[in-house]
């Protein structure tokens, strides 16, 4: 995948920065999403609770007002004097002025008082079935007055009529410029039939105050079962038109029920809390709508602001974290630069300021590795120089080898002819010695071969002195079969003769013995010579270790230094020679080599 390849190809500091930012963004994003989701839900929940509370109040208020109208209507229907008067006028009877006056003062006044004592009512009117009655406003009216009301032209006169102007009087001054609703009830008599109509009226504003409340982002309407839709007068025509467009969608979400229903709707880009109050007595539904779009958008603005601030914060934080990560990885980059320089061939690189942490330990180990590499390269160079010098010497020796061998054979034959057998033996030893030293060997030789060479060397050395140097050997067979660099033991014996025994000029011994210590072979070469002081021995050890210059002159430890170098080049730094001595007693050289042929020797 491309994003994986891109991530893998980035630098380490970029990877660390991206991972840290990612692990910060994910929980922050989740928490922020939950926070703003809950904020939106809280806005919806609070407004839903508010609308439910408001609708409960509307329900109680409307129920009270409907009861008031119904009770007033029932009171008028149960008024016997009124019913008697309506019946007599329908039957054609006439009343005298005194009877009308008495009826007004006794019954009409009490009915008027009842209506006036109920502030909820707009009015209660009784319409006779004819015009033979004496009108007694505001209670009793002739039938012709009823013809002026808008609901008279409707298909059904009885029942509820909504949102009309009172037109009972033609005079403008008498007309109430207020929208009213009324309940029209027929007055019946079992004998005479319809005696008239009772109209109990109430203003629309009084019945439905929520339609006329001028509350921001809230509006209400009353919907009847026959399709009527009534808004308050305070709402503009354009505004009502826009709201009517929503009604179809709002009512599509409504399921008929007897209880209040409140729901959250998203319609036409608006967030609405809609509450439905079914009014079965009025054959309609009161609908209250609260537009919470501004509240929801406020939450969205807060969310967008938070996202913008977080983006800026993350950008700044990214640079800050990247700088910190770069600082933490500074040592790693220094190590990488050092490694690149090493790849370029510069082995003198030293990583500085290695701290105690993992990076510091890595730098320290790389420094040790570079030191070890340089040491190995120096050792390899020395080894190659020794090999090259040995090849040159071997080549030089091979040039005259046959000539020397032939001359020695001639001398040996002459000595045997003259019966000089000591000379013959000496020539034989010299020939073997020369043959061993001139013979080119690319690898190591056996300890047994090295000791044979030392025997011939000692035979020739004893010809020079008036005293005898005895060679005592005590080595097990397993050590005789081990490998050792050629000419490693002979320089030690030679060094013992010239610096330990020759100055004494008396018969003495050189002891060579060997033993096995674990996986190592230890060969001790001890002379009974003059020995060394502590100062001389310390100086010799420094020369062997290379801590003190040993070039030039004789008796300065150069032979032992060469033996030490050749053994360590062949077997490693754990092997080599050690020196022990006591003045006037002995000098002991201890040679330690690895066990190379344990199985075959055993």
C-alpha positions, 0 to 999 in steps of 0.5 A: 500500500502506498501509505505504508511505503511512504511511512516506511521511507520516512526518517525515524524522527518523522515516524516517531512524530507521526505515531505520537500525533496519531495517538493524540489525535485519535483519543482527542477526536473520539472524546471531542466527537462524543462531547459535541454529540452529547451537546447536540443531544442536550440541546435537543433534549432540553428543547424537547422537555420545554416543548412537552412542558409547554404543550402540557400547559396548553392542554390543561388551558384548552381543556379548561376553556372547552369546559367553560364553553360547554358548561355555559352552553349546558346552563343556557340549555337548562334555563326553563324560562328561556326555553319556555319563551322560545317555545311560545314565540315559535308557536305564535304567541305574543308577549306584552311589554310587561312580560318582556320587561319581567323576562329581561329583569328576571332571566336575561339579567341573570344569564348576562351576569353569568356570561360577564362573570366568566372572563374566558368567554367572548359571549353567549348568544341565543338566536330564536327560530323567528323574528317575533322575539324582543331582542335583549342584547347581548343575550337574546337575538332574532333569527335574522341576526344569525344570518349575518354570521359567517358560519351560517353559510357552512354546510353544518351549522352546529358544532365548532367554527373557527377564526372568523370575525363577529358580524352580527351587527353591520355597524363598524363601531359595533363590530369586534375586530377580533378572531373568534371561535364558537360552539353552535348548539341547536335548541330542540323541543320534543313537541315544537322541534328546533327552538333556536341556536346557542352560540358560545364564543371565545376569542381565538387568542384566548383559546389558543394563546400559543398561536399569538405569542411572539416568541423567537423561533417558535410558532403554533397552528391549529389544524382541523380534521376538515383541512383547516389551518389557523395561524395567529394574527401576529404571523406575517403572510409570507412567514405563514406561507413558508410554514405551511410548506413545512406542515405537509412534511411535519404531519407526515411524521404524525401518527394519530394518538390521544396523547401528546407527541413530541419529536425532533425533525430535520426538514428543509435544512431546519432542526425542529422540535415538533409537539402535537396535541390532539384535541378531540373535543375540537376535532383538531390538533394543536401543533407547536414548533420550535426551531432550534436550528440556531442552537444546533448551528451554535454547537456546530460552530463550536465544533468547527472552531474546536477542530480549527484550533486543534488543527493549529495546535496539532501543527504547532505540536508537530513541529515541537514534538519533531524538534524534541524527537530530533534532539533525543535522536541527535546521538543516533544521527551522530552515530549514523554520520560516523558509520557513513564516514567508516563506510567511506574508509575513515577508521579514525572516527570517534563517537563523542559524548556517549551518554549512559542511555541505550544510544550512548551504549551503542556509541560506546560499542561502536567505538570499541568495534572500530578500535578492534577493527583497527587492531585486527587490521594492524595485526593482519598487516603485521601478519602479512608483513611477516609472511612476506618477509618469510617468503623473501627470506625463504626465497633467498635461502632457497637460492643457495640451499643446494650449494650449501647442502652439497658443500656440507656433504663434501666436508662430511665425506672428507671428515669421515675419510680422515676418521674425524667423526666429531667433525662429521657429526657436527656437520650432520647437525649443521646440515639438519639445522640449515635444512629446517631453517631454510625449508619454507613452511606456510603454516605452523610446525609441530612442537616435536619438529621445533624440539628436534631443531633445538637439539641440533642447535645445542649440538653445534653450540656445545662445540663452541664452549669448553663447558657443556650445556645439557638439554633436558626434555620432559613433554608428553606426547600430546604436546609434541603433536601440537602446532606452534609457529616455526622458530618460536622455541629456538629464540628462547633457548638462544636467548637463555644461552647468550644472556643467562648461561654464557657469562657463567662459563660452567656446565649447566642445564636447560630444562624444557617441560610441558603440561596441559591446562584445560584447553591450553598447552604450557611449555616452560623453558628454564635455564640455570643461569644468572637470572635477572633483577626485578628492574631488569625483569620489569623492563623485559616485560615492557619490551615484550608487551610493546610498551617499551621500544626494543629496536636496535642492539642486543640483549634488548628483548627483541627476540622474545618480542618477535616470539610474542607477536608471532604466537598472538598473530597465530592464536590470538591475544590470549596466548603468548609468553610470560617471564619469571626469574630470580637473580643468581638462580634461574630464568623461566620463559612460559609459552602458552599455546592452544590445544589444536590436535587433542583428538588425534594426539589422544 
